Amino acid sequence: MPQQEPGPRRSGPPPGRSPGQRPDASMSLLTTVMEHSLDAGYARVAARRRAAGGARPAHGARPLRARLWLAAGLALAAAVVTLGAAHAREAAPTVAREREELLERVEAGTDGLDRLQGDVDALRADVAARQRAALPDDHAARADLVALLAGATAVTGPGVELTVDDADGTGQAADGGPRDSGFGQGGRVRDRDLQWIVNGLWQAGAEAVSVNDQRLTALSAIRAAGDAVLVDNRPLVPPYTLRAVGDGEELAAAFAAGPGGHYLQVLADDYGVRTATELRDELRLPAAPSLTIRSASPVDRAGSASQ
């Protein structure tokens, strides 16, 4: 079989390329970027700067004026901080001294109030003794009973001691229960809760009742100011200790079976209010701190008060 001789060798450009075209013509954009890395505009600016004889400052160097302004700003900031610290050190002893003076005034006022209250109690006891000495025996006994019921004298005797405290976690966010009024928690003891409990003790046969050593009378009021509970306009803080003088066992049983006891049980079961009941052989309830005495006048048939 005859061998085929190789064909003639091609010496011209590859197909698809003209004879005068460069081999890297297809990469013209990349070639332009590599050969002319500096844009023409930047090149003209650099040429004008070289022609003017100016030299571009080195990278990162700052003019002297900028350095001076920076140093002045740092010095001013340091001066402000130093003056503020010095003023705070000078003001701290003044604030502490004013606070101590205020505490001393409060303590002095409290001591003065306690002394005046002691004088009032002593004068009240003296008036009661003089009344008993001036009245016959039957009238004196009646006067003692009226003073007892009115809360004008201190009371000593057996009774029941109730302790009512807020539920654990009342400082957390409100749980949106029916007892929440938008500013507290359902586990916090309210003024209306104390009203229910006190009325339950009266209904159970208590002869005298006090809340946190505040003696209650027929003219007493239990109100609220925000989350604070007021008894006769005196703010109280939990836990609330309610003392009731009477027959201890019978009083406790009657209270537990009455509406006050049921209400207190609901507070404990549904809202976590902490309660404790103890029988006491002897309780001492102070007299009411202040009494507003009112008198009545006979009325004639026409309806006008007689003179």
Phi, psi and omega in degrees: 000122184293142179277142180273124180287143180296149182286172179295143181280134181278130178247358181274181179293158179296160179300142177088004179230135181287159185298325184267005185277140180287152180296331182262023181297330180291345179248045184297319182296315179295322179295321179296318179296319181291320183280329182236074182289337181260128180296153184297322178297314178296323179297318180295319178297317179296323179294317179296322180294318178295323180293326180283350179084008179272149179243135179288133181298151181296153182296130179090350179281144181244145176296160182296322180295319179296321178296321179296317179298318179297317179296320179295320179295317178296320178295320179295317178297318178296322179294319179297315180297318180296317179295321179296317179296319179295319178295321179296320178294324179288325183281335183300312178298326179294316179296317179296319180294317178297321178295317178297319178297319179296318178297321178296320178295319179296316180295320178295318178296322178294317178297319177297321178295320178296320179295316178296322178295322175297320177297320179297317179296319179295317178295323179295318178294322178295319178296318179296319179295319179294324177295316179296325179288329183276333183268154172298169185299316182292322177290325178295318178296321179293323179294322177295321179293318178296318179295323178296312181292330180278350181081017183279345180233157177290154184233139176228132180170176178289163179175202185237140177241119178252136175242123181236126183226157178298155177289158176297141177081019179290346177280354179278182183293153179294144183265002176075022180286175182293340179276347181284131179247021176094353181224013181200190182245155180292338180274004180268137180286127182257172177295323181292331176294315178295325177299314179299315183293316180296315179297326176294324177292317176300317182294330181283353176109020179292141179270333179205144184224142174222153177235116182051047178066018172259110182291134180262141178232184178291345180255004182287154179225136175248113185229178180231145172232096189070237177264358181273145178257131181245133173241112186055044178066017175252123182289138178239155179236149177289157001286150181263124180252116180253124179244133180230126180270133180167188175292112190305303184294312180296320180296316179296318180293317180294323179293317180296326181275348182269182181296327179295317179294319178296320180295318179295325178292323177295320177300320181288318185283317188267332187238001176075015178295132183273129183227155176208139181235130180224141174272135181240135177286332180211126175235145176237118179253128181288166175287159178295136184296328181209139179233135175264111184272128177239143179239153180249150178238145178295147182247134180280180183293330181285349177095001179259148182291136178285147182269000000 
